[in-house]
Amino acid sequence: MGAVGVLLLQPPATVPRFVDVIRKTLLVGETLEIGLFCADPSSDACGAVERQAANAVVLPISGVFSKHEAPGHYVTGTPSSAVLFAADTPYRIGFPGAIGDRALTLRFGEALAPEHLDRGGGREPLASHGLLRPRAMLLRNLLWARLQTSAIDRIEGEAMALELLGLALGAMGAGRAPLRPAALKRRRRAVERVKEAVALAPADRWSVGRLAAVANLSPFHLCRVFRQMVGTSIYDYVLRERLSQTLEAVLEAGEDLTAIALDAGFASHSHFTARFRSVFGYTPTALRRIGLAANGVQLRKIVTARRRRLA
């Protein structure tokens, strides 16, 4: 297994004092580093300006955070998304609702994806965040589960992480229709307000009208703008957010699946199972059974076997 880092019980100077942070290096490969980041804030205030020394993709497992990239412009990180932190690029972090977050981090050099990260070249640069496809969400949680065991070796973890990084960067590269800067800024604000509201209460009985009020748009306009900006419908996004929040609990054996379903806002175990299977290709029971097997080959098969269906 790769080198394991030391828990930082005291946050570094760049992290705001109102946030208790734990950083842990889980595995160091030849091309990238896998880490864990946990934040427990006492306030939803936005922190000081920070910069990363290396490129990083952050993949929340639970909770929510906001990355403020410029005045009035921020993106929301949730378990259904990936957020890019480009090296030496300033940002500030906030924690909506002060609920904090827990995330896998993939740190890598520009040599790994220069055509995407070179903002001075001819290719259009990546967006700073993207909506993960079901296959990527599964791979993220299965990688996290494998990293909790002593059986994983470096080549296995690095291979899974590289595939996950590719899926995350691909989600950020989806093209969007060109808009005037002012119009694009307004749409981004509206979409991020909706994503933040859903992340704080995914199990709520959301309606298009309620979310339109959050976005300060008409219901019709919100549906059209949201699909254009995010690449999916409002309903599919809320469903995916609810399901992504359940993945960790499903993969653990401790909690009853019916309780997980009800806590996530589903009407029944059967409703949850049907929606879970329609998105991930497996029922919660089947995924839990495979996860408990703690077999690296078996875990990889669950991601690759239905590649065409979930991609």
C-alpha positions as CSV (number, residue, x, y, z in Angstrom):
1,M,0.0,0.0,0.0
2,G,1.1,3.6,-0.6
3,A,2.5,5.9,2.0
4,V,0.0,6.9,4.6
5,G,0.1,10.5,5.9
6,V,-0.4,11.8,9.4
7,L,-3.7,13.3,10.6
8,L,-3.5,17.1,11.0
9,L,-5.6,17.8,14.0
10,Q,-4.7,21.4,13.9
11,P,-5.6,23.2,10.7
12,P,-2.9,24.9,8.6
13,A,-2.7,28.6,8.7
14,T,-4.6,29.0,5.4
15,V,-7.7,27.3,6.8
16,P,-10.1,29.7,8.7
17,R,-10.1,29.3,12.4
18,F,-13.8,28.6,12.5
19,V,-13.2,25.2,10.7
20,D,-11.7,22.1,12.3
21,V,-9.9,20.2,9.5
22,I,-8.5,16.8,9.1
23,R,-6.3,16.0,6.1
24,K,-4.9,12.5,5.5
25,T,-2.9,11.1,2.7
26,L,-4.4,7.7,1.9
27,L,-2.2,6.5,-1.0
28,V,0.7,8.0,-3.0
29,G,1.1,6.7,-6.5
30,E,3.6,7.6,-9.2
31,T,1.1,9.9,-11.0
32,L,-1.2,11.2,-8.3
33,E,-1.9,11.3,-4.6
34,I,-5.2,10.2,-3.0
35,G,-6.2,12.0,0.2
36,L,-9.0,12.5,2.6
37,F,-10.3,16.0,3.6
38,C,-12.8,16.5,6.4
39,A,-14.1,19.9,7.5
40,D,-16.2,20.6,10.6
41,P,-17.1,24.3,10.6
42,S,-18.8,26.3,13.4
43,S,-19.9,29.0,11.0
44,D,-21.1,29.3,7.4
45,A,-18.8,32.3,6.9
46,C,-16.5,32.3,3.9
47,G,-12.8,31.8,4.7
48,A,-9.6,33.6,3.7
49,V,-8.1,33.5,0.2
50,E,-6.2,30.2,-0.4
51,R,-4.1,28.6,-3.2
52,Q,-3.2,25.0,-3.9
53,A,0.4,24.1,-4.8
54,A,-0.8,21.3,-7.1
55,N,-3.9,20.6,-9.1
56,A,-6.6,18.8,-7.2
57,V,-10.0,17.4,-7.9
58,V,-12.2,17.2,-4.8
59,L,-15.0,14.6,-4.7
60,P,-17.3,15.0,-1.8
61,I,-18.5,11.8,-0.1
62,S,-20.9,13.7,2.2
63,G,-21.8,17.2,3.1
64,V,-21.5,20.4,1.0
65,F,-19.0,23.2,0.5
66,S,-18.8,26.3,-1.8
67,K,-15.8,27.4,-3.7
68,H,-15.8,31.1,-4.3
69,E,-13.7,31.9,-7.4
70,A,-14.4,35.6,-7.8
71,P,-16.8,38.2,-6.2
72,G,-20.3,37.0,-6.9
73,H,-19.2,33.7,-8.5
74,Y,-19.1,30.4,-6.7
75,V,-19.6,26.7,-7.3
76,T,-21.1,24.1,-5.0
77,G,-19.5,20.8,-4.2
78,T,-21.8,18.0,-3.3
79,P,-21.6,14.1,-3.5
80,S,-23.0,14.3,-7.0
81,S,-20.3,16.6,-8.3
82,A,-16.5,17.1,-8.7
83,V,-14.7,20.4,-8.1
84,L,-11.4,21.4,-9.7
85,F,-8.8,23.4,-7.7
86,A,-6.2,24.5,-10.3
87,A,-2.7,25.0,-9.0
88,D,-1.8,28.6,-7.9
89,T,-5.3,29.9,-8.5
90,P,-6.9,31.9,-5.7
91,Y,-10.2,30.8,-4.1
92,R,-12.1,31.0,-0.9
93,I,-14.1,28.2,0.8
94,G,-17.5,28.4,2.5
95,F,-19.7,25.8,4.2
96,P,-23.4,26.4,3.6
97,G,-25.5,25.6,6.6
98,A,-22.2,25.0,8.6
99,I,-22.7,21.2,8.1
100,G,-19.2,20.7,6.7
101,D,-18.1,18.0,4.3
102,R,-15.9,14.9,3.8
103,A,-14.2,14.3,0.5
104,L,-11.7,12.3,-1.4
105,T,-9.0,14.4,-3.0
106,L,-7.0,13.6,-6.1
107,R,-3.8,15.7,-6.4
108,F,-1.9,15.6,-9.7
109,G,0.6,17.5,-11.8
110,E,-0.1,19.3,-15.0
111,A,1.7,16.7,-17.0
112,L,-1.2,14.3,-16.4
113,A,-3.7,16.5,-18.3
114,P,-1.9,19.5,-19.9
115,E,-4.4,19.9,-22.7
116,H,-7.2,20.5,-20.2
117,L,-5.4,22.7,-17.7
118,D,-3.5,25.0,-20.0
119,R,-5.7,28.1,-20.0
120,G,-3.4,29.9,-22.4
121,G,-3.6,27.3,-25.2
122,G,-6.0,26.9,-28.0
123,R,-8.2,24.4,-26.3
124,E,-11.1,25.7,-24.2
125,P,-10.2,25.1,-20.5
126,L,-12.2,23.0,-18.2
127,A,-15.0,24.3,-16.1
128,S,-14.2,24.4,-12.4
129,H,-16.8,21.8,-11.6
130,G,-19.0,19.2,-13.2
131,L,-21.9,16.8,-12.5
132,L,-20.7,13.2,-12.0
133,R,-22.3,10.4,-13.9
134,P,-23.5,7.4,-11.9
135,R,-20.5,5.3,-12.8
136,A,-18.2,7.9,-11.4
137,M,-20.1,8.2,-8.1
138,L,-20.0,4.4,-7.7
139,L,-16.3,4.3,-8.5
140,R,-15.6,7.1,-5.9
141,N,-17.4,5.3,-3.1
142,L,-15.9,1.9,-4.0
143,L,-12.4,3.4,-4.1
144,W,-13.1,4.9,-0.6
145,A,-14.3,1.5,0.6
146,R,-11.2,-0.2,-0.7
147,L,-9.0,2.4,0.9
148,Q,-10.4,1.4,4.3
149,T,-9.0,-2.1,4.0
150,S,-5.4,-3.2,4.3
151,A,-5.8,-5.4,1.2
152,I,-5.5,-2.7,-1.4
153,D,-2.1,-2.2,-3.0
154,R,-0.7,0.8,-4.7
155,I,-1.3,-0.2,-8.3
156,E,-4.9,-1.1,-7.7
157,G,-5.7,2.2,-5.9
158,E,-3.8,4.3,-8.4
159,A,-5.6,2.6,-11.4
160,M,-9.0,3.2,-9.8
161,A,-8.1,6.8,-9.0
162,L,-6.8,7.5,-12.5
163,E,-10.0,6.2,-14.0
164,L,-12.0,8.3,-11.5
165,L,-9.9,11.4,-12.3
166,G,-10.6,10.9,-16.0
167,L,-14.4,10.7,-15.4
168,A,-14.3,13.8,-13.2
169,L,-12.3,15.8,-15.7
170,G,-14.6,14.6,-18.5
171,A,-17.6,15.9,-16.5
172,M,-16.0,19.3,-16.3
173,G,-15.3,19.4,-20.1
174,A,-18.9,19.3,-21.3
175,G,-19.4,22.2,-23.7
176,R,-22.0,24.9,-23.1
177,A,-23.7,27.3,-25.4
178,P,-21.8,30.6,-25.6
179,L,-23.5,33.4,-23.6
180,R,-22.7,37.0,-22.9
181,P,-20.6,37.3,-19.7
182,A,-23.4,39.1,-17.7
183,A,-26.1,36.5,-18.7
184,L,-23.7,33.6,-18.0
185,K,-23.0,35.0,-14.5
186,R,-26.7,35.4,-13.7
187,R,-27.4,31.8,-14.8
188,R,-24.5,30.5,-12.8
189,R,-25.7,32.2,-9.7
190,A,-29.2,30.9,-10.1
191,V,-28.0,27.3,-10.7
192,E,-25.6,27.3,-7.8
193,R,-28.4,28.7,-5.4
194,V,-30.5,25.7,-6.4
195,K,-27.7,23.2,-6.0
196,E,-26.9,24.6,-2.6
197,A,-30.5,24.5,-1.4
198,V,-30.9,20.8,-2.5
199,A,-27.5,19.8,-1.0
200,L,-28.6,21.3,2.4
201,A,-31.9,19.3,2.4
202,P,-31.9,16.6,-0.3
203,A,-34.8,14.7,1.4
204,D,-37.1,17.7,1.4
205,R,-40.3,17.6,-0.8
206,W,-38.9,19.9,-3.4
207,S,-41.0,21.3,-6.2
208,V,-40.0,23.2,-9.3
209,G,-41.9,26.2,-7.9
210,R,-39.9,26.2,-4.6
211,L,-36.6,25.8,-6.4
212,A,-37.6,28.5,-8.9
213,A,-38.2,30.9,-6.0
214,V,-34.7,30.0,-4.7
215,A,-33.2,30.8,-8.1
216,N,-35.3,33.9,-8.6
217,L,-36.5,32.6,-11.9
218,S,-39.8,31.5,-13.3
219,P,-40.3,27.7,-13.2
220,F,-40.2,27.4,-16.9
221,H,-37.0,29.4,-17.2
222,L,-35.4,27.5,-14.4
223,C,-36.0,24.2,-16.0
224,R,-34.5,25.4,-19.3
225,V,-31.5,27.1,-17.8
226,F,-30.8,24.3,-15.4
227,R,-30.6,21.7,-18.2
228,Q,-28.5,24.0,-20.3
229,M,-26.0,24.7,-17.5
230,V,-25.9,21.4,-15.7
231,G,-26.8,18.9,-18.4
232,T,-29.7,17.2,-16.7
233,S,-33.3,18.0,-15.6
234,I,-34.2,19.5,-12.2
235,Y,-35.9,16.2,-11.2
236,D,-33.0,14.0,-12.3
237,Y,-30.6,16.3,-10.4
238,V,-32.5,16.1,-7.1
239,L,-32.9,12.3,-7.5
240,R,-29.2,11.9,-8.2
241,E,-28.3,14.1,-5.2
242,R,-30.5,12.0,-2.9
243,L,-29.1,8.7,-4.2
244,S,-25.5,9.9,-4.0
245,Q,-26.0,10.8,-0.4
246,T,-27.0,7.2,0.4
247,L,-24.1,5.4,-1.2
248,E,-21.8,5.4,1.8
249,A,-24.6,4.1,4.1
250,V,-25.6,1.4,1.6
251,L,-22.0,0.1,1.3
252,E,-21.8,-0.2,5.1
253,A,-23.6,-3.0,6.9
254,G,-24.8,-1.1,10.0
255,E,-27.9,0.7,8.9
256,D,-31.3,-0.8,7.7
257,L,-32.0,-0.1,4.1
258,T,-35.6,1.0,4.8
259,A,-34.3,3.6,7.2
260,I,-31.8,4.8,4.6
261,A,-34.6,5.1,2.1
262,L,-36.9,7.1,4.3
263,D,-34.1,9.4,5.6
264,A,-33.2,10.2,2.0
265,G,-36.8,11.2,1.2
266,F,-38.1,8.2,-0.6
267,A,-41.6,7.0,0.1
268,S,-40.7,3.3,0.7
269,H,-37.9,0.7,0.4
270,S,-39.3,-0.4,-2.9
271,H,-39.3,3.1,-4.4
272,F,-35.7,3.6,-3.2
273,T,-34.6,0.3,-4.7
274,A,-36.2,1.0,-8.0
275,R,-34.6,4.4,-8.4
276,F,-31.3,3.2,-7.1
277,R,-31.2,0.4,-9.6
278,S,-32.3,2.7,-12.5
279,V,-29.3,5.0,-11.8
280,F,-26.5,2.6,-10.6
281,G,-27.6,-0.6,-12.3
282,Y,-27.6,-2.6,-9.0
283,T,-30.1,-2.8,-6.1
284,P,-28.9,-1.5,-2.7
285,T,-28.9,-5.0,-1.4
286,A,-26.7,-6.3,-4.3
287,L,-24.3,-3.4,-4.0
288,R,-24.0,-3.9,-0.2
289,R,-23.3,-7.7,-0.7
290,I,-20.5,-7.0,-3.2
291,G,-19.1,-4.2,-1.0
292,L,-19.0,-6.5,2.0
293,A,-17.0,-9.1,0.0
294,A,-14.1,-6.7,0.2
295,N,-12.6,-8.2,-2.9
296,G,-10.7,-5.7,-5.2
297,V,-11.4,-7.6,-8.4
298,Q,-15.1,-7.9,-7.6
299,L,-15.4,-4.3,-6.7
300,R,-13.8,-3.2,-10.0
301,K,-16.2,-5.4,-11.9
302,I,-19.2,-3.6,-10.5
303,V,-18.0,-0.4,-12.1
304,T,-16.8,-1.9,-15.4
305,A,-19.4,-4.5,-16.1
306,R,-22.1,-1.9,-16.8
307,R,-19.9,0.7,-18.3
308,R,-22.0,1.2,-21.4
309,R,-25.2,1.4,-19.5
310,L,-24.1,3.9,-16.9
311,A,-21.7,6.0,-19.0
